[in-house]
Amino acid sequence: KEFLVEISGTTVTITCPFTEGSITWKPTKVTATDDERKYVIENHDSTPVNVSCSSGDNTYHMYLNARVCTNCEELDALAVTGIITADLLITFGVLILVYYFSKDRKGRASPSAGSRPRGQKVQRPPPVPNPDYEPIRKGQREVYAGLESRGF
């Protein structure tokens, strides 16, 4: 069996697991209620407190560390689900808009500093080879055979 704790604003209501008999609370009740199974703390300041309820020889102990606030609003599961769903839909909508507006710009060059507008690519002839630095071709190794490395 467990305690039932209800928090509303700064009021904390604790229900003892005992169902019958005379119930004694420690520390003493702050606010008297019609049902002695309930222990009500009004204007709780969020400080931890040890609470126990006893009936006869049986005692239940609880350490209460509840955070309360005066301006809190309670939301049910449906409201939280609606908020999360709306947030996701808006996010996906923005992503789709950005995708479609940026899709047209993929082929264009961005005008940035230092870039020059590019015209159509023109086929340029290869550069004229320098006769002093001709590449070695197959079958022409004997031309360079007389060159030997010099020792420094």
Long-range contacts (C-beta under 8 A, 24 or more apart in sequence): 1-60, 3-51, 3-53, 3-60, 3-62, 5-64, 5-66, 7-66, 7-68, 8-74, 9-68, 9-69, 9-70, 9-72, 10-42, 10-43, 10-44, 10-45, 10-68, 10-69, 10-70, 11-40, 11-41, 11-42, 11-43, 11-44, 11-68, 12-40, 12-41, 12-44, 12-64, 12-66, 12-68, 13-38, 13-39, 13-40, 13-41, 14-38, 14-39, 14-40, 14-41, 14-51, 14-62, 14-64, 15-39, 16-53, 16-55, 16-60, 17-53, 17-60, 18-53, 18-55, 18-58, 18-60, 20-55, 21-55, 21-56, 22-55, 23-53, 23-54, 23-55, 24-53, 24-54, 24-55, 25-51, 25-52, 25-53, 26-51, 26-52, 26-53, 26-54, 27-51, 44-68
